[in-house]
Amino acid sequence: MNSGTNDTAVASGVHNNVGPEVKPSTPHVLDEKLYSIDDEALGFMQAQTGIKDPDELKKHILAVQAEAYAIYPYPCIRRFSFLSLKLGRLPAYQELIALGKSRKDAILLDIGCCFGNDLRKAVSDGYPVENCIASDLHPEFWTLGHKLFKSTQESFPVPFIPGDVFDPKHIETVPPFYSPPDTPRPELSTLTSLNPLRGHVSAIHASAFFHLFDEERQLKVAHTLAGLLSPEPGSMIIGAHGGLPTKGLRQEMGVVLNLGRVFPMFCHGPESWTELWDGQVFKKGTVKVEAALRVTERKDYAAMSGIDPGTKFYLLVWSVTRL
């Protein structure tokens, strides 16, 4: 799933070896009091669903939320992060939309897409729908996206490719391209994996995604996504996820791997995140990395035991652009 504000997300690949066990945990029950939607998001949801009455819309959203939470109890679903228009509020969003409008056949991949809410926002703002593709570990969430937005595969014809980001049959890690790939641009509707996209993707959105993994696996995912990115200048990977001023573990922000365990979240800081992309993943000086921290409010954590009052929670908001 994605997030401008999530602490965990539906990912293409959650593995059980991301860190030491902290404590047993069970998912928190849904809490309607966490429902929050601002005017911009309300207008977007009304336009997408056709449900104009705010109370009826809330009832509809709560029903789909409950179905999704029963599939897997990600905190981002519990706290309605799918209503936050996260991609549309990233600093590089307008550059992404401009790229989609100006570059012929510019493919946009949303990795860990959940309901497809971010792709729908991009399409509503002018990104060509025929150039969009989505992927997630849980195909059930994509199906629920059609229910949430009252769409069909015909009315929102974005191909969805289920798969695990660590499965080479889904995405094999290859070095970044520094010249155009030898393979032709694939027809998106024919894909059964993301491998034919290597070197062809103009923009990748990956929010609330990297922080699901430990430091080693975050680097692995970065290498994997870099191999999909087009070498053409302006091609970009953008997102937001849990961060810290200096890289390390957030003990109080675990990643729920199953119904009984929580592991600490590894978070990069702006400096280490920049160094990861510019020098480790891509050759030094071949990308521009912008990374900044935002303090984010966590109402869902306010009453939880083990979290001190005044604890700050950070989002690492970032973009990587090929030069």
C-alpha positions as protocol buffer text, in pm:
chain_id: "A"
residue {
  index: 1
  type: MET
  ca { x: 0 y: 0 z: 0 }
}
residue {
  index: 2
  type: ASN
  ca { x: 127 y: 342 z: -6 }
}
residue {
  index: 3
  type: SER
  ca { x: 146 y: 621 z: 220 }
}
residue {
  index: 4
  type: GLY
  ca { x: 221 y: 971 z: 275 }
}
residue {
  index: 5
  type: THR
  ca { x: 129 y: 894 z: 630 }
}
residue {
  index: 6
  type: ASN
  ca { x: 126 y: 520 z: 691 }
}
residue {
  index: 7
  type: ASP
  ca { x: 343 y: 321 z: 924 }
}
residue {
  index: 8
  type: THR
  ca { x: 296 y: -6 z: 739 }
}
residue {
  index: 9
  type: ALA
  ca { x: 162 y: -97 z: 403 }
}
residue {
  index: 10
  type: VAL
  ca { x: 48 y: -370 z: 176 }
}
residue {
  index: 11
  type: ALA
  ca { x: 367 y: -469 z: 4 }
}
residue {
  index: 12
  type: SER
  ca { x: 486 y: -684 z: -276 }
}
residue {
  index: 13
  type: GLY
  ca { x: 671 y: -910 z: -38 }
}
residue {
  index: 14
  type: VAL
  ca { x: 665 y: -915 z: 341 }
}
residue {
  index: 15
  type: HIS
  ca { x: 911 y: -1164 z: 486 }
}
residue {
  index: 16
  type: ASN
  ca { x: 951 y: -1293 z: 836 }
}
residue {
  index: 17
  type: ASN
  ca { x: 1320 y: -1220 z: 879 }
}
residue {
  index: 18
  type: VAL
  ca { x: 1325 y: -844 z: 891 }
}
residue {
  index: 19
  type: GLY
  ca { x: 1460 y: -816 z: 1242 }
}
residue {
  index: 20
  type: PRO
  ca { x: 1459 y: -945 z: 1597 }
}
residue {
  index: 21
  type: GLU
  ca { x: 1130 y: -1026 z: 1764 }
}
residue {
  index: 22
  type: VAL
  ca { x: 1014 y: -754 z: 2001 }
}
residue {
  index: 23
  type: LYS
  ca { x: 691 y: -871 z: 2160 }
}
residue {
  index: 24
  type: PRO
  ca { x: 375 y: -1062 z: 2074 }
}
residue {
  index: 25
  type: SER
  ca { x: 97 y: -852 z: 1936 }
}
residue {
  index: 26
  type: THR
  ca { x: -258 y: -883 z: 1811 }
}
residue {
  index: 27
  type: PRO
  ca { x: -419 y: -641 z: 1567 }
}
residue {
  index: 28
  type: HIS
  ca { x: -612 y: -352 z: 1712 }
}
residue {
  index: 29
  type: VAL
  ca { x: -984 y: -340 z: 1654 }
}
residue {
  index: 30
  type: LEU
  ca { x: -1116 y: -95 z: 1402 }
}
residue {
  index: 31
  type: ASP
  ca { x: -1206 y: 245 z: 1545 }
}
residue {
  index: 32
  type: GLU
  ca { x: -1451 y: 464 z: 1357 }
}
residue {
  index: 33
  type: LYS
  ca { x: -1318 y: 767 z: 1548 }
}
residue {
  index: 34
  type: LEU
  ca { x: -1001 y: 746 z: 1336 }
}
residue {
  index: 35
  type: TYR
  ca { x: -1204 y: 829 z: 1024 }
}
residue {
  index: 36
  type: SER
  ca { x: -1082 y: 1158 z: 885 }
}
residue {
  index: 37
  type: ILE
  ca { x: -1112 y: 1308 z: 540 }
}
residue {
  index: 38
  type: ASP
  ca { x: -1024 y: 1661 z: 435 }
}
residue {
  index: 39
  type: ASP
  ca { x: -1212 y: 1869 z: 178 }
}
residue {
  index: 40
  type: GLU
  ca { x: -985 y: 1782 z: -113 }
}
residue {
  index: 41
  type: ALA
  ca { x: -1001 y: 1409 z: -45 }
}
residue {
  index: 42
  type: LEU
  ca { x: -1376 y: 1428 z: 14 }
}
residue {
  index: 43
  type: GLY
  ca { x: -1427 y: 1593 z: -324 }
}
residue {
  index: 44
  type: PHE
  ca { x: -1205 y: 1332 z: -489 }
}
residue {
  index: 45
  type: MET
  ca { x: -1392 y: 1041 z: -332 }
}
residue {
  index: 46
  type: GLN
  ca { x: -1730 y: 1193 z: -417 }
}
residue {
  index: 47
  type: ALA
  ca { x: -1626 y: 1237 z: -779 }
}
residue {
  index: 48
  type: GLN
  ca { x: -1480 y: 887 z: -803 }
}
residue {
  index: 49
  type: THR
  ca { x: -1763 y: 699 z: -633 }
}
residue {
  index: 50
  type: GLY
  ca { x: -2061 y: 911 z: -735 }
}
residue {
  index: 51
  type: ILE
  ca { x: -2169 y: 916 z: -369 }
}
residue {
  index: 52
  type: LYS
  ca { x: -2233 y: 1282 z: -288 }
}
residue {
  index: 53
  type: ASP
  ca { x: -2376 y: 1254 z: 63 }
}
residue {
  index: 54
  type: PRO
  ca { x: -2082 y: 1261 z: 312 }
}
residue {
  index: 55
  type: ASP
  ca { x: -2257 y: 1028 z: 559 }
}
residue {
  index: 56
  type: GLU
  ca { x: -2338 y: 773 z: 290 }
}
residue {
  index: 57
  type: LEU
  ca { x: -1983 y: 796 z: 160 }
}
residue {
  index: 58
  type: LYS
  ca { x: -1843 y: 737 z: 508 }
}
residue {
  index: 59
  type: LYS
  ca { x: -2066 y: 431 z: 549 }
}
residue {
  index: 60
  type: HIS
  ca { x: -1943 y: 296 z: 216 }
}
residue {
  index: 61
  type: ILE
  ca { x: -1577 y: 356 z: 306 }
}
residue {
  index: 62
  type: LEU
  ca { x: -1616 y: 192 z: 648 }
}
residue {
  index: 63
  type: ALA
  ca { x: -1768 y: -119 z: 490 }
}
residue {
  index: 64
  type: VAL
  ca { x: -1480 y: -162 z: 244 }
}
residue {
  index: 65
  type: GLN
  ca { x: -1226 y: -86 z: 516 }
}
residue {
  index: 66
  type: ALA
  ca { x: -1367 y: -368 z: 729 }
}
residue {
  index: 67
  type: GLU
  ca { x: -1339 y: -613 z: 440 }
}
residue {
  index: 68
  type: ALA
  ca { x: -980 y: -510 z: 373 }
}
residue {
  index: 69
  type: TYR
  ca { x: -879 y: -529 z: 740 }
}
residue {
  index: 70
  type: ALA
  ca { x: -1016 y: -882 z: 756 }
}
residue {
  index: 71
  type: ILE
  ca { x: -786 y: -981 z: 470 }
}
residue {
  index: 72
  type: TYR
  ca { x: -480 y: -840 z: 647 }
}
residue {
  index: 73
  type: PRO
  ca { x: -482 y: -597 z: 940 }
}
residue {
  index: 74
  type: TYR
  ca { x: -238 y: -334 z: 820 }
}
residue {
  index: 75
  type: PRO
  ca { x: -238 y: -23 z: 1041 }
}
residue {
  index: 76
  type: CYS
  ca { x: -259 y: 198 z: 732 }
}
residue {
  index: 77
  type: ILE
  ca { x: -599 y: 46 z: 657 }
}
residue {
  index: 78
  type: ARG
  ca { x: -710 y: 93 z: 1016 }
}
residue {
  index: 79
  type: ARG
  ca { x: -619 y: 462 z: 1012 }
}
residue {
  index: 80
  type: PHE
  ca { x: -771 y: 537 z: 669 }
}
residue {
  index: 81
  type: SER
  ca { x: -442 y: 634 z: 508 }
}
residue {
  index: 82
  type: PHE
  ca { x: -589 y: 538 z: 172 }
}
residue {
  index: 83
  type: LEU
  ca { x: -791 y: 862 z: 195 }
}
residue {
  index: 84
  type: SER
  ca { x: -486 y: 1086 z: 228 }
}
residue {
  index: 85
  type: LEU
  ca { x: -414 y: 1149 z: -144 }
}
residue {
  index: 86
  type: LYS
  ca { x: -54 y: 1072 z: -56 }
}
residue {
  index: 87
  type: LEU
  ca { x: 97 y: 1054 z: -404 }
}
residue {
  index: 88
  type: GLY
  ca { x: -77 y: 1379 z: -498 }
}
residue {
  index: 89
  type: ARG
  ca { x: 83 y: 1554 z: -203 }
}
residue {
  index: 90
  type: LEU
  ca { x: 443 y: 1452 z: -265 }
}
residue {
  index: 91
  type: PRO
  ca { x: 673 y: 1739 z: -367 }
}
residue {
  index: 92
  type: ALA
  ca { x: 762 y: 1574 z: -700 }
}
residue {
  index: 93
  type: TYR
  ca { x: 401 y: 1496 z: -795 }
}
residue {
  index: 94
  type: GLN
  ca { x: 359 y: 1778 z: -1047 }
}
residue {
  index: 95
  type: GLU
  ca { x: 682 y: 1672 z: -1217 }
}
residue {
  index: 96
  type: LEU
  ca { x: 542 y: 1319 z: -1241 }
}
residue {
  index: 97
  type: ILE
  ca { x: 218 y: 1441 z: -1396 }
}
residue {
  index: 98
  type: ALA
  ca { x: 409 y: 1663 z: -1639 }
}
residue {
  index: 99
  type: LEU
  ca { x: 626 y: 1364 z: -1735 }
}
residue {
  index: 100
  type: GLY
  ca { x: 317 y: 1157 z: -1810 }
}
residue {
  index: 101
  type: LYS
  ca { x: 174 y: 1430 z: -2031 }
}
residue {
  index: 102
  type: SER
  ca { x: 491 y: 1521 z: -2220 }
}
residue {
  index: 103
  type: ARG
  ca { x: 674 y: 1190 z: -2270 }
}
residue {
  index: 104
  type: LYS
  ca { x: 528 y: 945 z: -2520 }
}
residue {
  index: 105
  type: ASP
  ca { x: 421 y: 614 z: -2362 }
}
residue {
  index: 106
  type: ALA
  ca { x: 560 y: 711 z: -2018 }
}
residue {
  index: 107
  type: ILE
  ca { x: 486 y: 409 z: -1797 }
}
residue {
  index: 108
  type: LEU
  ca { x: 386 y: 476 z: -1435 }
}
residue {
  index: 109
  type: LEU
  ca { x: 418 y: 182 z: -1193 }
}
residue {
  index: 110
  type: ASP
  ca { x: 256 y: 191 z: -849 }
}
residue {
  index: 111
  type: ILE
  ca { x: 431 y: -76 z: -639 }
}
residue {
  index: 112
  type: GLY
  ca { x: 246 y: -186 z: -325 }
}
residue {
  index: 113
  type: CYS
  ca { x: -66 y: -22 z: -466 }
}
residue {
  index: 114
  type: CYS
  ca { x: -339 y: -159 z: -235 }
}
residue {
  index: 115
  type: PHE
  ca { x: -673 y: -18 z: -361 }
}
residue {
  index: 116
  type: GLY
  ca { x: -515 y: 174 z: -647 }
}
residue {
  index: 117
  type: ASN
  ca { x: -616 y: 505 z: -490 }
}
residue {
  index: 118
  type: ASP
  ca { x: -294 y: 684 z: -588 }
}
residue {
  index: 119
  type: LEU
  ca { x: -308 y: 575 z: -951 }
}
residue {
  index: 120
  type: ARG
  ca { x: -669 y: 694 z: -966 }
}
residue {
  index: 121
  type: LYS
  ca { x: -559 y: 1034 z: -838 }
}
residue {
  index: 122
  type: ALA
  ca { x: -283 y: 1054 z: -1100 }
}
residue {
  index: 123
  type: VAL
  ca { x: -522 y: 955 z: -1378 }
}
residue {
  index: 124
  type: SER
  ca { x: -778 y: 1211 z: -1261 }
}
residue {
  index: 125
  type: ASP
  ca { x: -502 y: 1475 z: -1284 }
}
residue {
  index: 126
  type: GLY
  ca { x: -415 y: 1383 z: -1640 }
}
residue {
  index: 127
  type: TYR
  ca { x: -172 y: 1091 z: -1636 }
}
residue {
  index: 128
  type: PRO
  ca { x: -272 y: 870 z: -1932 }
}
residue {
  index: 129
  type: VAL
  ca { x: -453 y: 568 z: -1791 }
}
residue {
  index: 130
  type: GLU
  ca { x: -322 y: 345 z: -2070 }
}
residue {
  index: 131
  type: ASN
  ca { x: 32 y: 399 z: -1940 }
}
residue {
  index: 132
  type: CYS
  ca { x: -39 y: 298 z: -1578 }
}
residue {
  index: 133
  type: ILE
  ca { x: 26 y: -38 z: -1415 }
}
residue {
  index: 134
  type: ALA
  ca { x: -13 y: -158 z: -1055 }
}
residue {
  index: 135
  type: SER
  ca { x: 137 y: -434 z: -843 }
}
residue {
  index: 136
  type: ASP
  ca { x: 81 y: -565 z: -493 }
}
residue {
  index: 137
  type: LEU
  ca { x: 128 y: -882 z: -293 }
}
residue {
  index: 138
  type: HIS
  ca { x: -248 y: -904 z: -220 }
}
residue {
  index: 139
  type: PRO
  ca { x: -475 y: -912 z: -528 }
}
residue {
  index: 140
  type: GLU
  ca { x: -778 y: -898 z: -298 }
}
residue {
  index: 141
  type: PHE
  ca { x: -703 y: -533 z: -221 }
}
residue {
  index: 142
  type: TRP
  ca { x: -709 y: -442 z: -590 }
}
residue {
  index: 143
  type: THR
  ca { x: -1049 y: -610 z: -619 }
}
residue {
  index: 144
  type: LEU
  ca { x: -1169 y: -414 z: -317 }
}
residue {
  index: 145
  type: GLY
  ca { x: -1039 y: -99 z: -488 }
}
residue {
  index: 146
  type: HIS
  ca { x: -1298 y: -148 z: -759 }
}
residue {
  index: 147
  type: LYS
  ca { x: -1560 y: -189 z: -487 }
}
residue {
  index: 148
  type: LEU
  ca { x: -1438 y: 121 z: -300 }
}
residue {
  index: 149
  type: PHE
  ca { x: -1435 y: 342 z: -609 }
}
residue {
  index: 150
  type: LYS
  ca { x: -1737 y: 174 z: -775 }
}
residue {
  index: 151
  type: SER
  ca { x: -1531 y: 97 z: -1084 }
}
residue {
  index: 152
  type: THR
  ca { x: -1471 y: -207 z: -1303 }
}
residue {
  index: 153
  type: GLN
  ca { x: -1172 y: -328 z: -1498 }
}
residue {
  index: 154
  type: GLU
  ca { x: -1343 y: -178 z: -1801 }
}
residue {
  index: 155
  type: SER
  ca { x: -1404 y: 164 z: -1649 }
}
residue {
  index: 156
  type: PHE
  ca { x: -1058 y: 175 z: -1488 }
}
residue {
  index: 157
  type: PRO
  ca { x: -851 y: -44 z: -1722 }
}
residue {
  index: 158
  type: VAL
  ca { x: -519 y: -42 z: -1535 }
}
residue {
  index: 159
  type: PRO
  ca { x: -340 y: -379 z: -1547 }
}
residue {
  index: 160
  type: PHE
  ca { x: -272 y: -530 z: -1206 }
}
residue {
  index: 161
  type: ILE
  ca { x: 16 y: -775 z: -1158 }
}
residue {
  index: 162
  type: PRO
  ca { x: 22 y: -960 z: -825 }
}
residue {
  index: 163
  type: GLY
  ca { x: 359 y: -1065 z: -693 }
}
residue {
  index: 164
  type: ASP
  ca { x: 638 y: -1056 z: -437 }
}
residue {
  index: 165
  type: VAL
  ca { x: 910 y: -796 z: -489 }
}
residue {
  index: 166
  type: PHE
  ca { x: 1167 y: -1054 z: -376 }
}
residue {
  index: 167
  type: ASP
  ca { x: 1053 y: -1317 z: -628 }
}
residue {
  index: 168
  type: PRO
  ca { x: 1274 y: -1303 z: -941 }
}
residue {
  index: 169
  type: LYS
  ca { x: 989 y: -1456 z: -1142 }
}
residue {
  index: 170
  type: HIS
  ca { x: 798 y: -1135 z: -1062 }
}
residue {
  index: 171
  type: ILE
  ca { x: 1088 y: -886 z: -1067 }
}
residue {
  index: 172
  type: GLU
  ca { x: 1443 y: -1002 z: -1121 }
}
residue {
  index: 173
  type: THR
  ca { x: 1707 y: -763 z: -994 }
}
residue {
  index: 174
  type: VAL
  ca { x: 1924 y: -629 z: -1276 }
}
residue {
  index: 175
  type: PRO
  ca { x: 2168 y: -335 z: -1286 }
}
residue {
  index: 176
  type: PRO
  ca { x: 2028 y: 6 z: -1376 }
}
residue {
  index: 177
  type: PHE
  ca { x: 2018 y: 93 z: -1744 }
}
residue {
  index: 178
  type: TYR
  ca { x: 2247 y: 372 z: -1866 }
}
residue {
  index: 179
  type: SER
  ca { x: 2142 y: 332 z: -2230 }
}
residue {
  index: 180
  type: PRO
  ca { x: 1804 y: 237 z: -2381 }
}
residue {
  index: 181
  type: PRO
  ca { x: 1708 y: -130 z: -2333 }
}
residue {
  index: 182
  type: ASP
  ca { x: 1733 y: -364 z: -2631 }
}
residue {
  index: 183
  type: THR
  ca { x: 1381 y: -496 z: -2570 }
}
residue {
  index: 184
  type: PRO
  ca { x: 1071 y: -319 z: -2707 }
}
residue {
  index: 185
  type: ARG
  ca { x: 829 y: -143 z: -2474 }
}
residue {
  index: 186
  type: PRO
  ca { x: 584 y: -415 z: -2367 }
}
residue {
  index: 187
  type: GLU
  ca { x: 209 y: -396 z: -2407 }
}
residue {
  index: 188
  type: LEU
  ca { x: 100 y: -350 z: -2045 }
}
residue {
  index: 189
  type: SER
  ca { x: -222 y: -548 z: -2078 }
}
residue {
  index: 190
  type: THR
  ca { x: -26 y: -862 z: -2175 }
}
residue {
  index: 191
  type: LEU
  ca { x: 208 y: -870 z: -1874 }
}
residue {
  index: 192
  type: THR
  ca { x: 206 y: -1150 z: -1617 }
}
residue {
  index: 193
  type: SER
  ca { x: 518 y: -1022 z: -1435 }
}
residue {
  index: 194
  type: LEU
  ca { x: 708 y: -696 z: -1413 }
}
residue {
  index: 195
  type: ASN
  ca { x: 1025 y: -832 z: -1572 }
}
residue {
  index: 196
  type: PRO
  ca { x: 946 y: -714 z: -1928 }
}
residue {
  index: 197
  type: LEU
  ca { x: 936 y: -359 z: -1790 }
}
residue {
  index: 198
  type: ARG
  ca { x: 1312 y: -352 z: -1720 }
}
residue {
  index: 199
  type: GLY
  ca { x: 1448 y: -20 z: -1839 }
}
residue {
  index: 200
  type: HIS
  ca { x: 1108 y: 97 z: -1966 }
}
residue {
  index: 201
  type: VAL
  ca { x: 938 y: 258 z: -1663 }
}
residue {
  index: 202
  type: SER
  ca { x: 933 y: 638 z: -1658 }
}
residue {
  index: 203
  type: ALA
  ca { x: 798 y: 678 z: -1304 }
}
residue {
  index: 204
  type: ILE
  ca { x: 764 y: 450 z: -1002 }
}
residue {
  index: 205
  type: HIS
  ca { x: 560 y: 533 z: -694 }
}
residue {
  index: 206
  type: ALA
  ca { x: 663 y: 341 z: -379 }
}
residue {
  index: 207
  type: SER
  ca { x: 509 y: 483 z: -61 }
}
residue {
  index: 208
  type: ALA
  ca { x: 471 y: 307 z: 275 }
}
residue {
  index: 209
  type: PHE
  ca { x: 674 y: 31 z: 120 }
}
residue {
  index: 210
  type: PHE
  ca { x: 1045 y: 36 z: 196 }
}
residue {
  index: 211
  type: HIS
  ca { x: 994 y: 59 z: 572 }
}
residue {
  index: 212
  type: LEU
  ca { x: 842 y: -290 z: 570 }
}
residue {
  index: 213
  type: PHE
  ca { x: 1191 y: -432 z: 533 }
}
residue {
  index: 214
  type: ASP
  ca { x: 1521 y: -434 z: 720 }
}
residue {
  index: 215
  type: GLU
  ca { x: 1819 y: -232 z: 598 }
}
residue {
  index: 216
  type: GLU
  ca { x: 1959 y: -507 z: 376 }
}
residue {
  index: 217
  type: ARG
  ca { x: 1626 y: -572 z: 208 }
}
residue {
  index: 218
  type: GLN
  ca { x: 1557 y: -204 z: 157 }
}
residue {
  index: 219
  type: LEU
  ca { x: 1878 y: -187 z: -43 }
}
residue {
  index: 220
  type: LYS
  ca { x: 1772 y: -498 z: -234 }
}
residue {
  index: 221
  type: VAL
  ca { x: 1435 y: -343 z: -323 }
}
residue {
  index: 222
  type: ALA
  ca { x: 1605 y: -20 z: -431 }
}
residue {
  index: 223
  type: HIS
  ca { x: 1830 y: -215 z: -669 }
}
residue {
  index: 224
  type: THR
  ca { x: 1528 y: -405 z: -800 }
}
residue {
  index: 225
  type: LEU
  ca { x: 1324 y: -93 z: -874 }
}
residue {
  index: 226
  type: ALA
  ca { x: 1625 y: 84 z: -1025 }
}
residue {
  index: 227
  type: GLY
  ca { x: 1648 y: -193 z: -1284 }
}
residue {
  index: 228
  type: LEU
  ca { x: 1296 y: -113 z: -1402 }
}
residue {
  index: 229
  type: LEU
  ca { x: 1359 y: 260 z: -1445 }
}
residue {
  index: 230
  type: SER
  ca { x: 1415 y: 412 z: -1788 }
}
residue {
  index: 231
  type: PRO
  ca { x: 1760 y: 569 z: -1838 }
}
residue {
  index: 232
  type: GLU
  ca { x: 1599 y: 873 z: -2000 }
}
residue {
  index: 233
  type: PRO
  ca { x: 1667 y: 1194 z: -1802 }
}
residue {
  index: 234
  type: GLY
  ca { x: 1371 y: 1291 z: -1584 }
}
residue {
  index: 235
  type: SER
  ca { x: 1265 y: 934 z: -1510 }
}
residue {
  index: 236
  type: MET
  ca { x: 1185 y: 913 z: -1141 }
}
residue {
  index: 237
  type: ILE
  ca { x: 1110 y: 701 z: -837 }
}
residue {
  index: 238
  type: ILE
  ca { x: 913 y: 883 z: -566 }
}
residue {
  index: 239
  type: GLY
  ca { x: 753 y: 800 z: -235 }
}
residue {
  index: 240
  type: ALA
  ca { x: 727 y: 846 z: 140 }
}
residue {
  index: 241
  type: HIS
  ca { x: 768 y: 611 z: 433 }
}
residue {
  index: 242
  type: GLY
  ca { x: 870 y: 595 z: 797 }
}
residue {
  index: 243
  type: GLY
  ca { x: 1197 y: 775 z: 866 }
}
residue {
  index: 244
  type: LEU
  ca { x: 1427 y: 904 z: 1138 }
}
residue {
  index: 245
  type: PRO
  ca { x: 1671 y: 1197 z: 1157 }
}
residue {
  index: 246
  type: THR
  ca { x: 1951 y: 936 z: 1157 }
}
residue {
  index: 247
  type: LYS
  ca { x: 1905 y: 581 z: 1031 }
}
residue {
  index: 248
  type: GLY
  ca { x: 1818 y: 318 z: 1289 }
}
residue {
  index: 249
  type: LEU
  ca { x: 1536 y: 114 z: 1442 }
}
residue {
  index: 250
  type: ARG
  ca { x: 1202 y: 251 z: 1560 }
}
residue {
  index: 251
  type: GLN
  ca { x: 1118 y: 19 z: 1844 }
}
residue {
  index: 252
  type: GLU
  ca { x: 768 y: 157 z: 1894 }
}
residue {
  index: 253
  type: MET
  ca { x: 676 y: 139 z: 1523 }
}
residue {
  index: 254
  type: GLY
  ca { x: 682 y: -228 z: 1439 }
}
residue {
  index: 255
  type: VAL
  ca { x: 582 y: -388 z: 1113 }
}
residue {
  index: 256
  type: VAL
  ca { x: 298 y: -636 z: 1159 }
}
residue {
  index: 257
  type: LEU
  ca { x: 410 y: -955 z: 989 }
}
residue {
  index: 258
  type: ASN
  ca { x: 132 y: -1179 z: 1118 }
}
residue {
  index: 259
  type: LEU
  ca { x: -135 y: -1169 z: 1384 }
}
residue {
  index: 260
  type: GLY
  ca { x: 102 y: -1255 z: 1665 }
}
residue {
  index: 261
  type: ARG
  ca { x: 434 y: -1078 z: 1612 }
}
residue {
  index: 262
  type: VAL
  ca { x: 573 y: -727 z: 1576 }
}
residue {
  index: 263
  type: PHE
  ca { x: 927 y: -647 z: 1465 }
}
residue {
  index: 264
  type: PRO
  ca { x: 1102 y: -313 z: 1490 }
}
residue {
  index: 265
  type: MET
  ca { x: 1095 y: -87 z: 1186 }
}
residue {
  index: 266
  type: PHE
  ca { x: 1425 y: 7 z: 1026 }
}
residue {
  index: 267
  type: CYS
  ca { x: 1421 y: 370 z: 911 }
}
residue {
  index: 268
  type: HIS
  ca { x: 1661 y: 563 z: 694 }
}
residue {
  index: 269
  type: GLY
  ca { x: 1735 y: 930 z: 746 }
}
residue {
  index: 270
  type: PRO
  ca { x: 1764 y: 1185 z: 464 }
}
residue {
  index: 271
  type: GLU
  ca { x: 2143 y: 1156 z: 448 }
}
residue {
  index: 272
  type: SER
  ca { x: 2163 y: 777 z: 441 }
}
residue {
  index: 273
  type: TRP
  ca { x: 1871 y: 756 z: 196 }
}
residue {
  index: 274
  type: THR
  ca { x: 2047 y: 994 z: -41 }
}
residue {
  index: 275
  type: GLU
  ca { x: 2371 y: 799 z: -14 }
}
residue {
  index: 276
  type: LEU
  ca { x: 2186 y: 474 z: -84 }
}
residue {
  index: 277
  type: TRP
  ca { x: 2051 y: 591 z: -421 }
}
residue {
  index: 278
  type: ASP
  ca { x: 2336 y: 818 z: -532 }
}
residue {
  index: 279
  type: GLY
  ca { x: 2638 y: 593 z: -525 }
}
residue {
  index: 280
  type: GLN
  ca { x: 2515 y: 252 z: -411 }
}
residue {
  index: 281
  type: VAL
  ca { x: 2217 y: 190 z: -640 }
}
residue {
  index: 282
  type: PHE
  ca { x: 2300 y: 430 z: -924 }
}
residue {
  index: 283
  type: LYS
  ca { x: 2645 y: 548 z: -1026 }
}
residue {
  index: 284
  type: LYS
  ca { x: 2745 y: 853 z: -826 }
}
residue {
  index: 285
  type: GLY
  ca { x: 2626 y: 1172 z: -992 }
}
residue {
  index: 286
  type: THR
  ca { x: 2377 y: 1010 z: -1230 }
}
residue {
  index: 287
  type: VAL
  ca { x: 2067 y: 1086 z: -1020 }
}
residue {
  index: 288
  type: LYS
  ca { x: 1932 y: 1376 z: -819 }
}
residue {
  index: 289
  type: VAL
  ca { x: 1799 y: 1269 z: -479 }
}
residue {
  index: 290
  type: GLU
  ca { x: 1573 y: 1491 z: -271 }
}
residue {
  index: 291
  type: ALA
  ca { x: 1486 y: 1362 z: 76 }
}
residue {
  index: 292
  type: ALA
  ca { x: 1332 y: 1541 z: 373 }
}
residue {
  index: 293
  type: LEU
  ca { x: 1163 y: 1454 z: 700 }
}
residue {
  index: 294
  type: ARG
  ca { x: 812 y: 1557 z: 796 }
}
residue {
  index: 295
  type: VAL
  ca { x: 670 y: 1521 z: 1144 }
}
residue {
  index: 296
  type: THR
  ca { x: 339 y: 1339 z: 1116 }
}
residue {
  index: 297
  type: GLU
  ca { x: 53 y: 1313 z: 1366 }
}
residue {
  index: 298
  type: ARG
  ca { x: -38 y: 961 z: 1475 }
}
residue {
  index: 299
  type: LYS
  ca { x: -381 y: 963 z: 1639 }
}
residue {
  index: 300
  type: ASP
  ca { x: -397 y: 585 z: 1616 }
}
residue {
  index: 301
  type: TYR
  ca { x: -93 y: 560 z: 1845 }
}
residue {
  index: 302
  type: ALA
  ca { x: -211 y: 817 z: 2098 }
}
residue {
  index: 303
  type: ALA
  ca { x: -361 y: 571 z: 2346 }
}
residue {
  index: 304
  type: MET
  ca { x: -127 y: 278 z: 2287 }
}
residue {
  index: 305
  type: SER
  ca { x: 85 y: 149 z: 2571 }
}
residue {
  index: 306
  type: GLY
  ca { x: 461 y: 169 z: 2533 }
}
residue {
  index: 307
  type: ILE
  ca { x: 457 y: 497 z: 2341 }
}
residue {
  index: 308
  type: ASP
  ca { x: 565 y: 798 z: 2543 }
}
residue {
  index: 309
  type: PRO
  ca { x: 361 y: 1118 z: 2513 }
}
residue {
  index: 310
  type: GLY
  ca { x: 541 y: 1362 z: 2288 }
}
residue {
  index: 311
  type: THR
  ca { x: 703 y: 1090 z: 2079 }
}
residue {
  index: 312
  type: LYS
  ca { x: 769 y: 1228 z: 1731 }
}
residue {
  index: 313
  type: PHE
  ca { x: 687 y: 1024 z: 1423 }
}
residue {
  index: 314
  type: TYR
  ca { x: 859 y: 1109 z: 1097 }
}
residue {
  index: 315
  type: LEU
  ca { x: 791 y: 1054 z: 731 }
}
residue {
  index: 316
  type: LEU
  ca { x: 1081 y: 1042 z: 491 }
}
residue {
  index: 317
  type: VAL
  ca { x: 953 y: 1212 z: 175 }
}
residue {
  index: 318
  type: TRP
  ca { x: 1174 y: 1161 z: -126 }
}
residue {
  index: 319
  type: SER
  ca { x: 1235 y: 1149 z: -498 }
}
residue {
  index: 320
  type: VAL
  ca { x: 1511 y: 1004 z: -714 }
}
residue {
  index: 321
  type: THR
  ca { x: 1541 y: 1155 z: -1063 }
}
residue {
  index: 322
  type: ARG
  ca { x: 1773 y: 1045 z: -1341 }
}
residue {
  index: 323
  type: LEU
  ca { x: 2002 y: 1314 z: -1479 }
}
